[in-house]
């Protein structure tokens, strides 16, 4: 649950790697000042800013922008660092520096790398300040917390840095503003059409109805597609030991944004940068669609209101006066809707261009099965940070698909719904067809999980009581990718569940005893994926209890669950199994709009990641993995 902080309030941070997101509506520069145990910044090299955006454990943006994402790795900070002050400052301009009191209240959020919000803080009450310390990350007894600060400085960045105890604050502030000025000078001025997603329509709507301010602010600030470190070199500055950047000229057409770049996001590796970029695209599409829908809803409600007003006067119900009023109202509605669609189409074009660049650059774990990355597959030396579970799209832009990436190791089990389903083309899949498609989806996911882990570090167990999934399981069985022959019958179900339950119990005891590697020789230390087909067929009450135990306790010690089931088949258990279904992430074997994003809550259409018909890439990948596992033994 997200903590909504007020000035002075703190909140614990449970993980070392976090992102800090800043949204201001106008371009600002963002930096981070590192402080010692007394909160003192010991020198210019303890400040991350657009002229020097990277420090150990900290990475900030290299330019002024309306939206920022700062990467923070608390474990990578120098031992002497006890505080990290995140500050915002408005760039200096020829006509004088803008003040925060003249712009929308800046919004900040501390999030996990997957975008899950931990805490948020809105900086209200600012007036004449042109620089402000927004948040402070600080260490207490080897635990890190975030504090909402909101301390503004009317004298700007020099006063802010001086208050942090930095000697030479004036000189460093000048270097930072110079770096920002160079970046702004190299940026092609964007026309109004490049404003925040949906701004054109929403600003029109807001000017017509002051009671709908959320329409004008729904999507946040401008989407920035330029690479944060597109620099050729650095040159020393006469005013400070900190080098000032020399920006590389980026050729762009007049009035057009810079071409998107794969890996254009914060992160400590290309894999993490691509992961964050995909989540950024996901968020951008969610918010720009929300802005478009909001603008269209406003246009519709305004049309209805104007028509009601025109018809309220009996004199306007007949004759040309009423008809003219209706035509004028319809014309205004069409104009607003067209403006909203034009802004939405421009945003979609930018996101589509980014998708076309990012998709071919994805590593196998993030890529579709038809990506060439799989044809050059080699068994990895380390597991990836995330796995592609499928694609997501919205009805307004069905051709733009965003990868659904789940962090590894999986924190919750997966459930592929094998109940009767209706496909997007209107095709109805009865129980038999849905079960077959669900098992094919399960096999594709299991193969992907096997392929992205080093040989021998991930194993698949299968429970198929009636043997109904034998045909779909053939790729796993033929290549030897499964750890054992799929278990069948009640006895087979009981034996597999007992073995995995024992593994969970022993691993938990070993972890609690500080000897996580001290497992008996007969216990497979590799991560385990249990595929359960046709649940609850073949399960008695004891087996159901063990399955619930594995779903709850297994993920923390490397035992994961992938169920293929129709919930209606288990209705006899009543509410007993409700916690089990809620603990699993529901997926479908055909496209279905059942997933919601964490920002706006749109209903997204999920499409499974299946092997193209006729392709043998899955068998080739599994054979390569099996051979590597054999050589390792």
N, C-alpha and C positions, 0 to 999 in steps of 0.2 A: 504494500500500500504506500502511495506517495505521501511524504511528509510536506505539508504546506507551511513553510517557515515564515516567521515574522522577524523583524529586526532584533538581533541579539540572541535569537534562539539557535540551538545546535542540534545535531542529529548524528548518530554513529554511522560509520562507514564499515560495512562488513566485508568489502573486497578491496584489493589493492589497486586494480585497474578500473578507472572510472573515466567518464567523459563529462565535461562541463559545457553545456550549451547556452549560448547567449543570443537573444533576439531583441533588437532595438528598433527596427523600422527605419533607421537611418544608418549610414556607414559610421562605425566607430572602430577604434583600435582596441585590441584586447591584449593584455599581458599578464604575467605572473611574477611576483617578487618572492624570492625564497628568503626566509628568516631563520635565524639560529634560535637557541633556547630562550633568548631575550626578545625575540621578534625583530632583531636587527638585520638589515640587508648589508652584507659585508662588502659589497662592491658591485660594479656594473655587470660583472659576469654572473651575478646571482639574480639577474632579471631577464626573463624570456619576453621578447617583444618583437614587433615586425622586422626589426633590423637584425635580430639574432633569435629566430623563432624556436630553436631547439636547445634544451638543456637536459642533463641526465634526469629522466623521469618526467619531463615536461615538454610538450610541443604545442605551440600556439600558431595562429594564422600569420602569414607573412604580409598581410595587407588589411586595409580597412574594409569592413563589410557590415551588412545589416544582420547577418547571422554568422555565428562562429561555433566551432566545436573544438574544444581543447582536450588533448589527450593527457591523462595524468596516470603515471605508474608510481604509486607511493612506495612500493618496495624498491624501486630503482633510484630513489632520491638519495643524495649523499647523507651519510650518517649525521652530519652536523645540522642538517635541515630539520627544523621542528614545525615550521609554519609555511604555508603557501598562500599568499594574498593574491586573489584574482581581481584585476582592476580593469576598468573601462575608461576611455578618454575620447573626447571628440576631436577630430583632426582640426588643426589650425587652418583658417581660410583667409583669403585676401581681405574680405570685408569684416573680419573679426570672427572669433570662435563662437560657435553655437552653444547654447546652454541646455542642460538636460531638462530644465523646466519647460522648454519649448517643444519637446518631442514626447512621444508616447513613453510610458514607464518601461524601462528595460526589464526583460524577463530572463531569469537564469534557471537552470535545472541541472542537477547532478544525476547522471544516468549510468547504468551498467553498459558495457560495450554493445549489448544487443538492443539498446534503446529503452530498456525498462527504467522508468524514473524512480530514483531513490528519494530525492527531495527537490523542491522548487522554491524560488524566492523572487518576488516582484519588487523592484526598487521604486517605491512610491515616495512622495513627499519631497522630491528633488526640485530645485528652483534655479539658482544662479550658478550651480556647480557645472564645471566642464570636465571633471574627472571624478571617479568614485571607486572605492574599494567595494566590490560587490559581495564576494564570498571569501572566507578564510578556511583553509583546511589545516588542522593543527593536530599534533600528536600529544596524547596524554597516556602515560603508563603503557607505552608500546601499542596503543590503540588510536586510530585516526577518527576524527570527527569533522563535520562541516558546520560552520557558523555563518548565519546570515548577518552581514555587516552593514552595508548601505551607507558607509561614511563618505560624504561628498566633499569636494574641495573647489571653492570658487576661484582660487588662484591656479587651478588646473593641475596638469601632470607634475610640474616641478614641486609644488607643495605636497602632492601625494607621495612622491618618491622621497622627499625630505622627511616626511612624517614616518616613513619606514626606516629611518636611520641611515639612509644612503648618503655618503659623501659624494659631492659632484652631481647632485640631483638635477641642477639646471642644465648641465652639459649633456647628461644622458637623455633628459626630456627633449632637448633639441635634436639629438641623434634620432630618437624614435619618431618625432614629427617629420624629420627630413626623410626617413625611410618610407613613411606613409605617403608623403608628398610625391616621392618618386614613383611609388606604386600607382597612385591616382593619376599621375601624369601619363603613365603608360597604358592606362585603361581607356578603351573606347567609350565615350559617354553613351549610356543606354537611353533610348527613347522611352516615352511613357509606356509603350507597349511591352517593355521588358520589366515593368514593375512586378511586385509580388504576384504570385499566382492568383489570377482572377481579379486583380486590383481595379482594372478599368471598369468592369461591370459593378464591382462592389462600391467603388467611389461614387459612381453615378447613383447607385441605390441609396448610399448613405446621404448624399446631398438632397435626395428627395424625401427622406424620412429620417429625421434625427433620432428617432426612438429605436433605430436598429444599428447601434454602433458595432455590434459583433459582426455584422456583415462586412464592414470595412476592415476588420482586423482578423478575420477568421484564419487566414493562411499565413500570417506572420510576414517576414521580410522577403527581400529579393533572393531568388535562388542564384547562387554564385557557382559558375561552372569552371572557373579558371583554376589552374593548378597552383596550390599554395606555395610551392617551392620552384617555380619556373625561373630560375636565376642562372646566370652563366658564371659569376664569380663574385667575390666580395672585395671591396677596396677599403683601406684604412681611412678613418675619418680623423680630421685634425682636432676635433673637439672632444674625442673620447677614445679609449682603448677599444671600444666595441666597434667592429667593422660595420660600415654602412653598405647596404646591398647595391649591386649594379644589376639592374633588371634586364633580362633578355627581351628583345623586341618580339612580340607575338603577332604575326600577320593575321588580321581579321578584316572582314568586309565592313564597310561603314554601316553603323547601326545594328550590327550583329554581335551576339555574345561570342566569347572565345570558344573554340571547338572543345568539346568535352574530352577528358583524358582518363583512361583506365587507371584506377588506383588513386584518383583525386580525392583523398579523404585522409583524415588523421589515422595514425597507426604506427606500430613498431616494425612491421614487416609488410611486404606486398600483399600477403594473404589477408592480414588484418585490415589493410587499407581497402582492399576490394570488398571485404565483408562489411565494413562501415559504409562504403559507398553504396552498396546495394540497399542497406537499411536506410540510408539517406534518400535514395530514389523512392523507396517504399513510402517514407514519410512525406516527401514532396508531392507524390501522386495523391496520397490520402488528403493532404491539405488543399491542394489546388482543386481537387474534385469537390471537396466540401465548400470551397469558395464559389465554385460554379453552381452547385446545387442551391446554395443560399441565395445567390443572385437571381436564379431562375424562380425560386420560391417567392422572393420578394416581388419580382415582375408579375407573377401570377396573382399574388394577393392584391397588388396594386390595381391590376386589371379588374379583378372582381369588385374591389371597393369602388372604382370609378364607374363601373357598369351599374352597381347598386345605386350610386348617387344619381346617375343619369335617369334611371327608371323610377326613382323615388318621386319625381315631379310628374304628375299625370299629364301635364302639357307636353312632356317630351316623349311620351310613349307612342305617339302617332306623329306622322309628318317628318319633315327633313331635319328638324332640330335634334330629335333623338337619334336618328341615324348618323348624323354628323358627330355627335358626342361618342357614340359607340365606335365609329371608325377612328376618331382621334385617340380613344383609349387603346384600341387594338394596335394602332400605329406606335404608340409609346411603348406598349408591351413588346412588340416586335423589335423595336430599337434596343431596349434593354436586354432582351434575350440574345439578340445578335451580338451586342457588345460583350456579353458574358461568354458566348461561345467563341468569339474571336480571341479573347484573352486566354480561354481554356485551350483552344487549339494551338496557340503559340507556346504555352507551357508544355503541352503534350509533345510538340515537335522537338523541344529542347530535351525532354526526358527520353523520347524515342531515340534521338541522336546519341544520347549518353548510353542508352541500353545497347545500341548497335556497336558501340565501342567496348563496353564492359563485357558483354556476353562472350565474345571470342577470347577474352583475356582471362576468363575464370579458370581456376585449377579444377582438376577432375571432381573433387568433392563438392564444388559449387556448380558444376556444369551439367547440362542435359546429357543424355546418353548419346545424342547425335553430334556432340561437340568433338572436334578432332583431338582434343586433349585425351579422350579415352582411347583413341586408336594408337596413340603412342604411350599407352599405360605402362608404368613400371611400379613395382611394389614400393610403397613409400617407406622411408626410414623413421617417420614419426607421424602420429595421427594429426589430422587437421583440426582447426578450431571450430569448424561447423560443417554441416551436411545439408545438401539440398533435398528437401522433402517433396518439392513440387513447385508449381507456379501459381501466382495470384494475379487476378485481373478484375477490373470493374466494368460494368455494362457500358459506360460512356466511352470506354477506350479498350475494347476487348482485345485488340491486336497488341497492346503493350502489356507484356507479362513481366512481373517482378518475381525473381527467385524467392521462394520461402526457405530461408536458412535457419536451421536449428543448431544451437551450440552443442558441442560434444565435450564430455560425455553427456548423453541424454539425461535430463533431470526428471523426466516423466516418461511413462510408457506411451505407446502408440496403439490406436485402435482403428482398424480399417473396417468400416461398416459394410457388412455383406447383406444387409436387408434389401428388399426390392427398391429400386431407384429409377428415376426418370432422367435420362440424359438431356443435355442442353438442346439437342436437336429434336426432342420430343419422343425419342425412343425409350420404351419402357423395358427395364431389365427385371425379369422375374427372379425368384430366389436362386434358381440354378445358375442363371447367367451372372447374377450379381456375385455369387460365391466364387465362381470361376475368375471373374475379373478382380475380385478382392484378393484372391491368392496370388494372382499374377503381380498385383501391386506390392504385396508383401514380399514376394521373391525378389522383385527389383530393388526394394528398399534394403532387404537383407544383403543382397549382393553388393550394393553400394557401401553399406557399413563394413562388410568384409574387405572390400577393395581399398578403402581409404585408411585402413590400419596396417601397421607392419605385420608381416607374416607371423602367425602364431600368437598374436596379441588380441585376437578377437575370434570368438567361436559362436556357431549357430546351433541351437538345439531345436528340434521340431516335435510338437505334439499334434498328431493327426489321428484321433481315436478311430474314425471309420475309414481312413484312407481316402477321403474325398478329395484331398488336395494333391494326390500322387502325381497327376499329369503336370500341374503347375510347378511342382517341386523338382521336376526332372533336371533342370539346369544345375541346381545345387547338388543333387545326388550324383549325377553323372560325372561331374568334375571333382567330386570328393570334397566339396566346400563345406558340407555339414559335418559336425563332429561325430555324429552317429546316425544310424538308420532312423528315419522318423518313427517315433513311438506311437503305437496303436493300442487300442483296447484300454479298459480301465486299469489293468495292471501296469501297462506301459506309461500311462499318464501318472500314476502314483509314483513309479520309480523315478521319472525325470523330476517331478516336483520335489520329491524327498531329497534327491541329490543336490538340486539347486538351493533348496532351503538350508541344507547343511552347509553349503558353501557360504551362503549369506551369514549364517550364525558364526562360523569359524572366522570369517574375515572380520566381522564386527568385533569379536573378542580379540583378534590379533591387533586391530587398529587401536582399541581401547588400551591394550597392553603395551603399545608403543613398538610392536614388532609386526608391522603390516605384511612383511614378506615371509614371516614364519608360518607357512601353511603346511599341512601334511602332504606328503608326496602324491597322494591319490586325489588331491584337490587341484583342479585346473585353475591357475592364477589368472588366465586370460579373461578379458571381459566376455560376458556371455549374453547372447540374445536368444530369448525363448519365443519361438513362433507357436502360437496356440490357434489351431484351426477348429472351427465348428463348436466353439464354446457355447453352452455347457455340456455338450454331448460327451459322455465318458467321464464326467466329473461327479463324484459324490460330495457330501458335505465337507468331508475332511480335505479333499482336493481343492474345493472352492476356497476354504480357509487358507490353505497354503498359497493359492494363487493370489489372494488378496494380500498376504504377507509379502510375497515377492514384489507385487506392484508398489507397496508402500516402502519397504526397506531395501529392495534390491538396487535401485539406481545409485544410491550413495556408495555402494561397494562393488559396482561393476556388473550387476545383473539387470538386464533390461527386458521389457516385455513388449511383444508385438502381437496383438490379438486380432484375429479375423473372426468376426462374430456379428450376428444379428441380435440386437438387444431384445427383441420380442421373444426370441427363443428362450431367454432366461427370465421371463416374466413370472414364472412359478416361484422364484426366490423373493419376489416382492421388493421392498425397499432395502433389503439386506445388501444388495449389490450396487445400490446407488453410489456409495463412496468409490467403488471400483471404477464405474463409468466416468465419474467426475475427475478421477485422478489421471485418466488417459486422454491424450490428444486425439480427437476424432478426425480421421481422414476418410475420403471416399474414393472408390475405384473409378468413378466417372466425375466429370466436372460438377461441382455443387457449391452454392453460395452459403456456406455455413461458418466461415471464419471471419473474425472482426479484427481490425487493426487496433493498436493500443493508444492512438492519438485522437481519432475522430469517432471510431466505432462503425465504419462502413461495413456492410456485408460483402465480403470479397469472394469471388468465385475461385475455388481451389481446383487445380488440375493436377492429377498425379504425374509423377516423372517416370514414364514407361519407356521401355526399349522400343525403337521404331520397328514396325512389322518387317520381318525378313532379315533383320540385322542379327549378326552373331557376335556382337561386341560383348554381350554379357558372358557368354561361354568363353570367349577369348580372355577376358579379364580374370574370370574365376580360374581358368586353367593356369594362367601365369601365376596367380597367387598360390595355387596348390603346389605347383612346382617349386616355388620359392620356399614354401613351408616344408616340403620334403627335403630340400637341400639343407635347410637349417637344422633339421633333425640329424 
